[in-house]
């Protein structure tokens, strides 16, 4: 399964507010609680980086999120907190 950080937006919301702009999404980095920026630009769609000094690499962010939820909801799907499954996958 290919990792797409956009599939983890419901998980990222647990760490802070997710703000969606026209060409990017800003979220709270789950590692350092800094500013995580995710591109929606077609040429860089899904690219992400934490813009906080001394934060971890993208690999550590990916591994952290994947360990929390190996099979995330697809973008736009809602997570059923009680069952831990995607409502859109039912």
Backbone as a ProteinNet text record, in pm:
[ID]
protein_1_A
[PRIMARY]
XXXXXXXXXXXXXXXXXXXXXXXXXXXXXXXXXXXXXXXXXXXXXXXXXXXXXXXXXXXXXXXXXXXXXXXXXXXXXXXXXXXXXXXXXX
[TERTIARY]
84.8	0	89.1	66.7	141.3	94.2	188	154.5	113.6	-3.2	-51.7	-94	-20.8	-52.4	-193.5	-246.3	-382.6	-486.2	-452.8	-542.5	-547.2	-452.9	-441.1	-495.4	-569.8	-624.7	-709.5	-795.4	-869.9	-776.3	-667.8	-570.8	-499.2	-461.9	-393.3	-480.6	-611.8	-703	-696.1	-651.2	-637.1	-526.2	-432	-316.7	-333.7	-436.8	-462.4	-547.8	-577.8	-664.4	-599.2	-678.8	-635.2	-701.9	-619.1	-669.8	-644.4	-751.2	-738.4	-743.5	-640.1	-630.9	-646.4	-641.2	-662.3	-552.2	-426.4	-317.7	-240.9	-278.2	-209.2	-297.2	-254.4	-322.5	-220.4	-261.3	-174	-230.4	-144.4	-183.5	-76	-104.1	-6.5	77.4	208.7	299	278.1	252.9	230.5	357	473.8	599.3	637.5	646.2	697.5	590.1	466.8	354.7	375.7	466.6	493	400.8	442.4	360.7	393.5	297.8	310.1	232.6	298.7	234.8	228.3	109.8	85.2	39.8	104.8	74.3	-48.3	-129.9	-240.6	-214.3	-97.5	-56.4	-45.3	-105.4	-104	35.4	136.4	270.2	339.3	292.6	352.7	246.8	137.9	22.2	62.4	31.4	58.7	197.6	282	414.3	393.7	475.3	458.3	592.8	593.6	713.8	673.6	749.3	730.9	827.5	775.8	856.3	895.9	917.3	963.5	1110.5	1190.9	1332.7	1352.1	1446.8	1487.3	1378.9	1284.3	1182.9	1238.3	1164.1	1203.6	1181.2	1241	1226.9	1087.9	1054.5	925.3	908	1017	1006.3	955	1000.6	954.6	808.7	767.1	626.1	540.9	582.4	509.1	501.1	612.5	613.4	526.5	528.1	445.4	297.7	254.5	113.6	74.3	162.6	129.8	114	197.2	184.6	53.4	7.4	-118.4	-238.4	-230.8	-344.3	-292.7	-261.8	-202.2	-290.4	-421.6	-511.8	-608.3	-566.9	-645.3	-767.4	-851.9	-965.4	-913.5	-977.3	-944.8	-987.3	-926.1	-955.5	-1106.1	-1159.5	-1301.4	-1381.1	-1322.8	-1392.4	-1389.5	-1490.9	-1494.9	-1464.2	-1391.3	-1354.3	-1462	-1512.1	-1605.5	-1521.5	-1521.3	-1434.3	-1463.1	-1588	-1621.5	-1572.5	-1592.7	-1553.6	-1412.4	-1356.3	-1221.1	-1211	-1322.9	-1321.2	-1374.4	-1350.7	-1396	-1542	-1622.3	-1763.2	-1780.5	-1688.1	-1698.6	-1659	-1590.8	-1546.8	-1650.2	-1762	-1863	-1954.6
-117.8	0	123.9	213.7	337.8	437	496.9	594.7	726.5	775.1	906.1	981.2	1085.1	1157.7	1215.9	1244.3	1297.3	1197.2	1069.2	967.8	973.8	1043.3	1048.8	1177.9	1255.7	1379.9	1358	1254.7	1231.7	1204.4	1134.8	1107.6	1236.3	1320.5	1446	1541.8	1533.8	1619.4	1591.6	1474.4	1441.1	1522.2	1572.8	1645.6	1796.3	1842.5	1985.5	2016.2	2141.4	2186.9	2164.5	2117.1	2101	2212	2296.7	2411.4	2385.8	2389.5	2363.9	2494.1	2518.1	2634.1	2586.1	2676.8	2637.9	2547.4	2569.9	2489.6	2407.6	2417.2	2340.1	2320.9	2231.7	2202.6	2221.4	2287.4	2302.5	2220.2	2143.9	2061.8	2071.8	2014.5	2009.7	1884.5	1901.8	1787.3	1694.4	1565.8	1474.3	1444	1478.8	1452.5	1568.5	1691.2	1805	1907.6	1888.9	1981.9	2114.4	2115.7	2233.8	2240.2	2313.7	2338	2237.1	2152.4	2054.2	2106.8	2115.3	2167.7	2057.3	2040.5	1936	2003.9	1971	2034.5	1972.7	2060	2015.5	2055.2	2115.7	2154.7	2028.1	2024.4	1902.4	1844.1	1928.3	1875.8	1819.9	1858.1	1811.4	1756.5	1706.5	1663.6	1562.1	1593.2	1501.4	1516.1	1602	1625.3	1695.4	1663.5	1723.4	1745.6	1841.4	1871.5	1948.5	1929	2006.1	2122.9	2242.2	2363.3	2417.1	2327.8	2365.5	2326.8	2414.9	2385.3	2255.8	2177.1	2053.1	1946	1949.7	1844.6	1721.4	1614.5	1487.4	1486.2	1390.7	1377.2	1327.4	1339.6	1290.8	1141.6	1064.5	920.7	894.2	972.6	952.8	992.9	1097.7	1138	1027.3	977.5	869.2	746.2	704.2	584.8	602.1	720.6	748.8	733.8	797.1	789.4	647.4	578.2	442.5	348.5	365.8	281.9	307.8	432	467.2	408.8	406.6	359.7	306.9	176.4	120.8	130.5	130.8	134.9	251.8	371.7	493	505.1	600.6	636.5	707	686.5	762.4	906.9	998.4	1140.5	1163	1229.5	1258	1158.5	1043.3	945.6	986.1	946.1	979.7	856.4	876.6	768.2	749.4	628.3	594.4	565.5	655.8	645.5	520.2	479	362.1	232.8	218.4	95.3	101.1	221.3	234.6	201.9	214	184.9	307.1	306.4	417.4	396.4	497.7	486.9	476.7	537.8	534.7	397.8	314.6	182.7	74.1	108.7	6.4	-21.3
0	0	0	-91.6	-103.4	2.6	74.4	177	112.7	146.4	103.6	228.5	264	387.2	384.7	266.2	256.7	307.9	306.5	361.6	514.2	574.6	719.7	780	705.3	758.6	883.7	888.8	1013.5	1132.3	1109.3	1215.4	1256.4	1160.2	1190.3	1270.6	1252.5	1328.5	1478.4	1516.8	1659.1	1724.6	1645.4	1699	1691.5	1627.5	1616.7	1495.6	1478.9	1370.9	1234.6	1140.3	1001.6	921.3	859.8	783.6	635.6	557.3	413.9	336.2	256.8	168.5	24.8	-71.5	-211.2	-264.9	-226.4	-283.3	-180.1	-51.5	50.6	173.3	258.8	384.8	495.9	602.6	718.9	832.8	896.6	1010.1	1117.3	1232.2	1339.6	1322	1324.5	1311.9	1431.6	1408.4	1520	1600.6	1546.1	1615.5	1707.1	1651.5	1729.3	1763.3	1714.5	1734.5	1661.2	1563.4	1482.1	1361.5	1258.9	1140.1	1030.5	999.2	891.9	772	657.3	536.9	432.1	373.3	273.5	144.7	34.6	-93.6	-160	-219.9	-305.1	-449.9	-475.6	-609.4	-694.6	-814	-894.6	-920.4	-935.8	-965	-840	-722.3	-596.6	-501.8	-554.9	-476.1	-369.5	-244.7	-134.6	-74.3	-131.4	-72.5	61.7	159.9	291.2	358	449.8	527	651.6	758	879.9	874.1	897.1	887.5	1024.4	1118.4	1251.1	1262.4	1318.9	1335.6	1413.5	1368.2	1435.6	1442.2	1350.9	1350	1280.1	1293	1234.7	1083.7	1019.9	875.5	838.9	710.5	663.1	688.7	683.7	710.3	851.3	948.5	1086.3	1102	1032.7	1035.6	974.6	857.8	791.6	881	936.9	1021.2	1145.3	1203.7	1321.1	1286.5	1177.3	1136.7	1098.8	1027.8	984.4	1103.1	1205.8	1326	1398.7	1397.1	1462.8	1389.9	1256.1	1176.6	1043.4	1036.4	914	789.6	805.7	691	709.3	665.3	690.9	601.4	636.9	551.6	427.9	318.3	197.9	220.3	146.8	162.3	152.6	250.6	253.4	335.3	367.2	449.3	595	669	810.1	892.3	1000.8	1088.4	1193.2	1207.9	1314	1437.9	1534.2	1650.6	1734.1	1742	1823.1	1760.1	1630.1	1562.9	1508.4	1493.6	1439.7	1291.5	1221.3	1078.3	1002.4	873.6	789.4	751.5	773.6	738.2	587.1	510	363.8	307.8	388	341.7	365.7	427.4	462	346.2
[MASK]
++++++++++++++++++++++++++++++++++++++++++++++++++++++++++++++++++++++++++++++++++++++++++

